Amino acid sequence: EGGDLAHPTALAVLTDNGIQTLGDFSKDGNKLGASLDQYTVGLRFLHRGGFYAAADRFQISLEGLHELMEREASLPGRKTMIWISPGWPLLSGPEVQLSEKRRQQLFADIVDFSTNLRRDNITLYDIDPLGTGQGLGGALYWQSFTNGISKPGQVLAGDLGLQVLATQSGGLVFTASNNLTALMQNCLADTRSYYELSFDPATGDRPNEYHRLEIRIAQHGLAARTYQGYYSQPELESRPVIPTPIDTGNPRGDSR
């Protein structure tokens, strides 16, 4: 945008050494571009392959996302996070068996990410840079994990996929194009019109009680996106639930 950005923006890079931010938030696009030019970005491998290497990438990715969310938690207002990645391994399938302890751990992570994205007013978007270079089956496998999880016994590792978290935060997933500039512009255009609705959640009968959220628009052909659910507790939360549905404003319900 000629170096003059409409919103304060920061860049971060995730490697096998964790997440690294490239300077502070700035509206100077030229400055941000220069910081990226000075950083050597390349492919990095923990190992050449295997389940344990995939598990390492899974864990490093979740820790990186959690660290970014913590950094943004104190910032006021609505935040947009655009993650350019095909996503981390979903680690789910007929040959993957999870222990009860592991399901409990993953369920705690699901509750944590869901609650923090909502409370800190973060909408997550995912752009897959592989675009059409990735097979259709692999590009869409994550869609089978988008339903909310209400108890540990339902948990699969795929429920913490990048695309799943983005969808559940009210964001979008782009997988069919390699035009990163256009896709980032689509993400920003999608955030320009939105409404904020707030309500006080009822007290949960048990810890981490899942409640699904849905916004319905009376006018035919319009659709809105919002956080897909929240987890309530036996005692009232200190802050009200603030879903931020995005008015997509067209019959197909996609961005414009």
C-alpha positions as CSV (number, residue, x, y, z in Angstrom):
1,E,0.0,0.0,0.0
2,G,2.8,2.4,-0.8
3,G,4.3,2.0,2.6
4,D,1.3,3.6,4.4
5,L,-0.6,0.9,6.2
6,A,-4.1,1.4,7.5
7,H,-3.5,-0.5,10.7
8,P,-0.5,-1.0,13.0
9,T,1.1,-4.2,11.8
10,A,3.8,-6.5,13.1
11,L,5.6,-9.5,11.5
12,A,6.7,-12.7,13.2
13,V,8.5,-15.8,12.0
14,L,8.1,-19.3,13.4
15,T,11.0,-21.8,13.1
16,D,12.2,-24.8,15.0
17,N,13.7,-22.4,17.6
18,G,10.2,-20.9,18.3
19,I,8.5,-17.6,17.4
20,Q,10.5,-14.4,16.7
21,T,8.9,-11.0,16.2
22,L,10.6,-8.7,13.7
23,G,10.2,-5.4,15.6
24,D,7.3,-3.6,17.1
25,F,3.9,-2.7,15.6
26,S,4.1,0.0,12.9
27,K,2.1,1.6,10.1
28,D,5.3,2.1,8.1
29,G,5.1,-0.6,5.5
30,N,8.6,0.2,4.2
31,K,10.1,-0.3,7.6
32,L,8.3,-3.6,8.0
33,G,9.5,-4.7,4.6
34,A,13.1,-3.8,5.4
35,S,13.0,-5.8,8.6
36,L,11.7,-8.9,6.6
37,D,14.4,-8.4,4.0
38,Q,17.1,-8.5,6.7
39,Y,15.7,-11.8,8.0
40,T,16.7,-15.0,6.3
41,V,13.5,-17.0,5.8
42,G,13.9,-20.6,4.7
43,L,12.7,-24.1,5.2
44,R,13.8,-25.8,8.4
45,F,13.6,-29.5,9.3
46,L,13.5,-30.9,12.7
47,H,14.0,-34.3,11.2
48,R,13.5,-35.8,7.8
49,G,10.3,-37.5,8.6
50,G,8.4,-39.8,11.0
51,F,5.6,-39.4,13.6
52,Y,7.9,-38.0,16.3
53,A,9.2,-35.2,14.0
54,A,5.5,-34.3,13.2
55,A,4.7,-34.3,16.9
56,D,7.6,-31.9,17.4
57,R,6.3,-29.6,14.7
58,F,2.8,-29.8,16.2
59,Q,4.0,-28.8,19.7
60,I,6.4,-26.0,18.4
61,S,3.6,-24.5,16.3
62,L,1.0,-24.5,19.2
63,E,3.6,-22.9,21.5
64,G,4.4,-20.3,18.9
65,L,0.7,-19.4,18.5
66,H,0.1,-19.3,22.2
67,E,3.1,-16.9,22.7
68,L,1.7,-14.6,20.0
69,M,-1.7,-14.6,21.6
70,E,-0.1,-13.7,25.0
71,R,1.7,-10.8,23.4
72,E,-1.5,-9.4,21.9
73,A,-3.7,-10.0,25.0
74,S,-2.8,-6.6,26.6
75,L,-3.5,-4.7,23.4
76,P,-6.9,-2.9,23.3
77,G,-9.5,-3.5,20.6
78,R,-10.0,-6.1,17.9
79,K,-6.9,-7.9,16.6
80,T,-6.4,-9.8,13.3
81,M,-3.8,-12.5,13.1
82,I,-2.9,-13.8,9.6
83,W,-0.9,-17.0,9.7
84,I,0.8,-17.9,6.4
85,S,1.3,-21.7,6.6
86,P,-0.1,-24.9,5.3
87,G,-0.7,-25.7,8.9
88,W,1.0,-28.1,11.3
89,P,0.5,-31.9,11.3
90,L,-3.0,-32.9,12.4
91,L,-1.7,-36.2,13.8
92,S,-5.1,-37.9,13.5
93,G,-6.1,-41.1,11.8
94,P,-7.1,-44.7,12.3
95,E,-3.6,-45.7,13.4
96,V,-3.2,-42.8,15.9
97,Q,-4.4,-43.8,19.4
98,L,-4.4,-41.3,22.3
99,S,-4.1,-42.1,25.9
100,E,-6.7,-40.7,28.4
101,K,-4.0,-38.5,29.8
102,R,-3.1,-37.1,26.4
103,R,-6.8,-36.5,25.6
104,Q,-7.1,-34.5,28.9
105,Q,-4.0,-32.5,27.9
106,L,-5.3,-31.7,24.4
107,F,-8.8,-30.8,25.8
108,A,-7.2,-28.3,28.2
109,D,-5.3,-26.8,25.2
110,I,-8.6,-26.6,23.2
111,V,-10.3,-24.8,26.1
112,D,-7.3,-22.5,26.6
113,F,-7.1,-21.4,22.9
114,S,-10.8,-21.0,22.5
115,T,-11.1,-18.9,25.7
116,N,-8.1,-16.7,25.0
117,L,-9.0,-16.0,21.3
118,R,-12.5,-14.9,22.4
119,R,-11.5,-12.9,25.5
120,D,-8.6,-11.1,23.7
121,N,-10.7,-10.4,20.7
122,I,-8.5,-12.1,18.2
123,T,-9.7,-13.3,14.8
124,L,-7.3,-15.8,13.2
125,Y,-6.9,-16.3,9.4
126,D,-4.9,-19.0,7.6
127,I,-3.3,-18.6,4.2
128,D,-1.9,-21.8,2.7
129,P,1.1,-20.8,0.6
130,L,1.1,-24.1,-1.2
131,G,-2.2,-23.2,-2.8
132,T,-3.1,-25.5,-5.6
133,G,0.2,-27.4,-5.2
134,Q,-1.3,-29.3,-2.3
135,G,-3.5,-32.3,-3.0
136,L,-7.3,-31.7,-2.5
137,G,-7.6,-34.4,0.2
138,G,-4.8,-33.0,2.3
139,A,-6.0,-29.4,1.9
140,L,-9.5,-30.2,3.1
141,Y,-8.9,-32.9,5.7
142,W,-9.1,-30.3,8.5
143,Q,-12.7,-29.7,7.8
144,S,-13.7,-32.9,9.6
145,F,-12.5,-31.4,12.9
146,T,-14.4,-28.1,13.0
147,N,-17.2,-29.2,15.3
148,G,-16.8,-28.1,18.9
149,I,-15.5,-30.5,21.5
150,S,-17.5,-30.8,24.7
151,K,-15.5,-33.5,26.6
152,P,-12.0,-35.0,26.6
153,G,-13.3,-38.4,25.3
154,Q,-14.1,-36.7,21.9
155,V,-10.7,-35.1,21.4
156,L,-8.4,-35.8,18.5
157,A,-5.2,-34.0,17.8
158,G,-6.7,-32.6,14.6
159,D,-9.1,-30.5,16.8
160,L,-6.1,-28.2,17.3
161,G,-5.3,-27.7,13.7
162,L,-4.4,-24.2,12.5
163,Q,-7.4,-24.2,10.0
164,V,-9.7,-25.5,12.7
165,L,-8.7,-22.7,15.2
166,A,-9.0,-20.1,12.5
167,T,-12.5,-21.2,11.5
168,Q,-13.7,-21.4,15.1
169,S,-12.4,-17.9,15.8
170,G,-14.6,-16.5,13.0
171,G,-11.8,-16.2,10.5
172,L,-11.3,-17.7,7.1
173,V,-9.0,-20.3,5.5
174,F,-7.6,-19.8,2.0
175,T,-6.2,-22.9,0.3
176,A,-6.7,-22.6,-3.5
177,S,-4.3,-19.9,-4.6
178,N,-0.6,-19.0,-4.5
179,N,-1.3,-15.3,-4.8
180,L,-0.3,-14.3,-1.2
181,T,-0.7,-10.5,-1.8
182,A,-4.3,-10.9,-3.0
183,L,-5.1,-13.3,-0.2
184,M,-3.8,-11.0,2.5
185,Q,-5.8,-8.2,0.9
186,N,-8.9,-10.5,1.1
187,C,-8.2,-11.1,4.8
188,L,-8.0,-7.4,5.6
189,A,-11.1,-6.6,3.4
190,D,-13.0,-9.2,5.4
191,T,-12.3,-7.4,8.7
192,R,-13.6,-4.0,7.6
193,S,-17.3,-4.5,8.4
194,Y,-18.3,-6.2,11.7
195,Y,-20.6,-6.0,14.6
196,E,-19.9,-6.6,18.3
197,L,-22.6,-8.4,20.3
198,S,-22.1,-9.1,24.0
199,F,-24.0,-11.1,26.7
200,D,-23.4,-12.4,30.1
201,P,-23.0,-16.2,29.9
202,A,-24.9,-18.5,32.3
203,T,-23.0,-20.3,35.0
204,G,-21.9,-23.7,33.9
205,D,-23.0,-26.9,35.7
206,R,-19.5,-28.3,35.4
207,P,-16.0,-27.0,34.5
208,N,-15.4,-26.3,30.8
209,E,-19.0,-26.7,29.8
210,Y,-19.2,-26.2,26.0
211,H,-21.8,-23.9,24.5
212,R,-22.2,-23.4,20.7
213,L,-22.7,-19.9,19.3
214,E,-24.6,-19.2,16.2
215,I,-25.7,-15.9,14.6
216,R,-28.7,-16.0,12.3
217,I,-29.6,-13.2,9.9
218,A,-33.2,-12.7,8.9
219,Q,-32.5,-11.5,5.4
220,H,-32.2,-14.5,3.0
221,G,-28.8,-15.1,1.4
222,L,-26.7,-13.4,4.1
223,A,-24.4,-15.1,6.6
224,A,-22.3,-14.0,9.5
225,R,-19.3,-15.6,11.2
226,T,-18.4,-15.5,14.8
227,Y,-16.6,-17.5,17.4
228,Q,-18.2,-20.9,17.1
229,G,-18.5,-21.6,20.9
230,Y,-17.3,-20.9,24.4
231,Y,-16.5,-22.8,27.6
232,S,-18.3,-21.7,30.7
233,Q,-17.3,-22.4,34.3
234,P,-19.3,-23.1,37.5
235,E,-18.6,-19.5,38.6
236,L,-19.3,-16.5,36.4
237,E,-16.4,-15.4,34.3
238,S,-14.8,-12.1,35.2
239,R,-15.6,-10.7,31.7
240,P,-18.6,-11.2,29.5
241,V,-18.4,-13.2,26.3
242,I,-17.9,-10.8,23.3
243,P,-18.3,-12.6,20.0
244,T,-17.5,-10.5,17.0
245,P,-19.5,-11.8,14.0
246,I,-18.3,-10.6,10.7
247,D,-21.1,-9.4,8.3
248,T,-20.0,-11.0,5.0
249,G,-22.8,-9.2,3.2
250,N,-23.2,-11.5,0.2
251,P,-25.3,-14.6,-0.7
252,R,-22.5,-17.1,-0.7
253,G,-21.2,-16.1,2.7
254,D,-17.6,-15.6,1.6
255,S,-15.5,-12.5,1.8
256,R,-15.9,-9.6,-0.6
